[in-house]
Amino acid sequence: MSNSYNYIDPDFTYTDPNTGILRNLANITEEDVLLFVESGAVTKRIQELYINPIKIKNLEGLFVIHNYCCPR
């Protein structure tokens, strides 16, 4: 697997101290599992946008798409 989830975070504020990958809402600590889950979630949201596109008229439109794809 690639090092796509390795970050420099000496205080472990944003990363798991045991694995070094970013903390996430699903509390996944295995890199392969996190990559699989995130890929599936992104694919689903992209398919939804393809079916119901958001029209971009200005910068706010980009923020709408970002919030749609990456809800908090």
Secondary structure, 3 states (H helix, E strand, C coil): CCCCCCCCCCCCCCECCCCCCECCCCCCCCHHHHHHHHHHHHHHHHHHHHHCCCCCCCHHHHHHHHHHHCCC
